[in-house]
């Protein structure tokens, strides 16, 4: 009776066979078993899309599939398939060392059983069990070596966590808690040491790179179609300040609603004389800073009515665009130029002063925005009076900007 062979090439000698060579064949078998147990081979699969069958060599150490670890090498220019015979049952350590962004699939030679595939960018190592669990459609099973994180009560990362385009998602409506130890902070880095967002101890710290100003946007409740933005001053302003929310009592109710309205006020001098409630939703109480009786001001004017609130700017010597709420020292010594008004909203104010007393020689031309008007006219206003000083206030689309001080 002749010898037979296992799927991995080990020779099964029949009784009475191989007289005089039995020892040699036994030694080969033992070496082959060692190779199957811990052997390593590099297998080039270079080339375009193709199927490569790992070779079988009965009774020989040359069988490619009879190695524990197989490293795939070579430059591939198409998706690769590597196969083993249907009856092979063992586990492999597979390493994808190919060059080229194409998949490498490891599977049985035929059938519809499960296979294992290295993704196009996966140049890593996997442990795969060849199950030989069906004569026609056997399965290849990837052996998970890391286990579930839930099994590790103190998991640690050995490097940066790459979410690979996926999200970190909780289940059962659970929260996602980020809790640094001790004085540590939760830092959302903007991919740079000068940029990013950090959240710690009730403080949200937004830092940006050169030329970018920090902003926070608050969107509306429907489709994010509108937003209000809080924006920092640019570096050139040299400004550092704290804005504190006002004290509120009751429930805020918009215009047209009924009920008790909260106190909405601006206190300039830090006094304690603001203490009355609003009569209706269109009125606000404003302290003008003069220590006198508080005034009720229409809601549409609250942003501009603050006593002493004009923000005076550095001297202007050439054409510029004004900003509502600002005042300008105009120096026309070097020649006449324009002050372009911004788009007007009711109550907006812009102030100007003849800095050097030269308006009579080199006039200031005040040009309105688009089709807006000045004193009911679409013509620009030319100021040629020496030492002129005035404030323009926007009224409506009919009159436009009017001079408040004559």
Steps between C-alpha positions, in 0.01 A plus 500: 500500500647837395547799728235777518538867585324755719372826346819672621729236343590277797563144375295226666702185440320170456600195703794325340570778250820698439747237616840662532361857469257501789740695721565767236130546436428518873764769545349697210158469661633627830664798327178564313305497827746755641448712190121479533528588870734798476626542146521831315496574128484808280269468201513759222163577343627790290307602191154588385170352617548123523442182702802328656470141632736408782684190390479154659801268499423156643777361716719807441601815684425709192124534558416874522178442690678288764638801692358663809574856389470621142608852404359630174747725313543680170347802324140429407311698237164331545294312760655165598352161596707232675350150534554171684343157427155418644631240748771709675432542872745714696546859608722757332671820604470718191694822445419739215827665395398575144539841340196647328153601616315180409326229699654160580242223556584163660249223432437139412546407135125473441166513678300778661642479852628804690834645399742757644603821322768761572350839406685706239686703764529225764869407510477311826492147645205266560444153644264291289361152569446275198205302638451232229154474654320411179601287204365752251479841672755507783555822698798715588459662843696805614622455857450820700803549723416835662170405661227747589604811690224422749708202613787730605426694819796738447559527123781722373594620154849433372464778242256747348147367450404509131120481471544425129207720395267360766331660802523435872135415575328411828210256533164519677504883500809495717730799554859515377708617797852640466655526846868595531685410818584770751584833335486354148285666234286383213678651199351503151810587301478687172798297373746760621646632825340843454155383395226289651228493763546398861223446757591498867337600827216691332732686261489456122828627358506557123838573346579558134794540269631818341240704315200313644262646762317277750127469437205320659182455295153440643264354240123522480272209589409406143742368237784721626397762246595799719768563760613767745874522544716607794835613363819617667673825409806462273851506642549856373229625739712400800180431690443263792164518676232301681131518406270393783141395440238719677302383801158368393183424689186331371465348155611681185200564273531633147315791344127427473491253790338587829614452855765640730810610313849480645720800560721571200744779566839647425672651803779741405609635836465182704235654726202334665228719352370250244222310665168539324327250270413567139149610412493330162728293281597796281659701781834461676643691795834668437722671754665793322783520751414850612342392827161633391163338446506185289344519153284251315633453147347317203646155444606595149732766645647309795818412313584863433357686801769499765603834647859588412522190283676643190824316434749756370762378256852605406539800268396432140704649213354320196174355370348237731172321578337600829351260753180566694565614857846642421634855490779628275758779517532607135829658391478639143832687518636279222196537275127440480366144537183299571335341801277220367200426721405141590160349419262673739279350770263716700686675779851442358730795562829617345684805637780713347715800592721726284831404665727776360242766404560443128153406374468851346810432288474123445143387550368169633254319273257268680375232261198286581481123461345400165164670443459617859447872564648784700242764601255340259739532203703238317777759444813477715536760779799735462621654829713812443455688828814551706494309831169332410393232750181299455327170557302322230215279616314260271121546508334307218511438126316828428736743673798271547775662708425826681737737676424490870721796604494824290 
